[in-house]
Amino acid sequence: MINFFVFVFFYFSGIDKVNPLKNTSWILEKDGKIEVRIYSDSFFVSTLYDGNQFISTYGGFYSLGLKKVDILVEHEIESNDGLDIEIDMVLDGYNYPNYIEAIEFNSTDSSYIGDTLNFSDFAHNFYFNENKSIYINENRFMKLKHYDSKLNGSWLMSGIERGGEIRMRDVNRSRKTMKMLAGGRFQWIAYDIDKKGFYGTGGGIFTSENGNYIENIEFFSRDNSKVGISLAFNFEVKEGDWHHKGFSSKGDPKYEIWTQRKQ
């Protein structure tokens, strides 16, 4: 008689040199609602909305590496003379995505801010399907078509014009306005890490061609009536900063400077 006892051991096998999430966006349509996830090199945002009704958003840092699974099989053999013999055998391991999120903002529950969420348990909480879709807690997100833009990534507002004067901001302060762009999707989020405050967000589809930047709004937490409108801006990247000039959703003149986020 042979009894099998299987024990699973996890250990890190190193970080994948090519991050398949970097500068991508993913979409899930379920029960009439849409959830969009945008990733830069180290930051992410996930937003849920229903038609023109914003529901929720959360985001922060993420990391993606590989976790290797080794399987140890113990064979217990009962021989004819009544003696038990144990034989150990280690099967070759398998690499699984090791995906972790560290929460900086959450529009519905501030108690999550500062938490680290590990989706890499052995229950298929996060995995890829031929790089065309990702499964998160058994929900399948489809990858949106890549859109090549020099603005792809995560940005922090570092300057804004007030009364004809440019006022610069410290991008390392707790109070932030971050904008993320990838896969033809954009989203801005205003929040405060230390105060666990959420002050608004909006997003949708963007294009950036020949110095012209256009946002088509699909959700806006502050005013649902703005959904469906398009905002056109002139833009240029100077010394690594994104200069952005046009009119806001209220029709007010707008000149902003955005700096790529590094931490």
CORQUIVEN-V152295 format. One line per field, one symbol per residue. ss: DSSP state (h for helix, s for strand, l for the rest). phi: phi as a letter, one per 20 degrees, with the letter a starting at -180 (. if undefined). psi: psi as a letter, one per 20 degrees, with the letter a starting at -180 (. if undefined). Layout:
ss = ???
phi = ???
psi = ???
//
This chain:
ss = lssssssssssslllllllllllsssssssllssssssslllssssssssllsssssssssssssssssssssssssslllllssssssssssssssssssssssslllhhhlllssslllllllsssslllssssllssssslllllllllssssssssssllssssllllllssssssssllssssssssllllsssssssssssssllssssssssslllhhhlllsssssssssllssssssslllllsssssssslll
phi = .cddcdcdddbfdoeffdefeglcccccdblndccdddcdfccbbccdbcmedfdabbrqebccccdedddeddeddeefeneecdcebdegececgddcddedbbfdbffffnfdddedffdlfbaeclmdbcdclmeeeefeffcebfegpdcdfdabeclmcedecefefffccdcdcalmdcbdbdacffelecdqbbardccbclnddcddedbbfeaffefoedddcebbdclneeeccrcffenegbccccdgfdb
psi = ppppoppppqqpjrpphooiiplrqqqpopkiqppppppbhiqrqppprocjopgrqracqqqobpppopoopppoporhjjppppppppqqrqpqpnpppophqohhniiipiqppojkrjklhpqqnkjhqqpoljpopppqppooqiipapqppiqqpokjpppqqoiirhoqoqpppqkjqqpqpproggikqpiqqqacqqqopljppppopiqohhohiipiqpppqqqqopkiqopopcqriijqqpoqppppph.
//
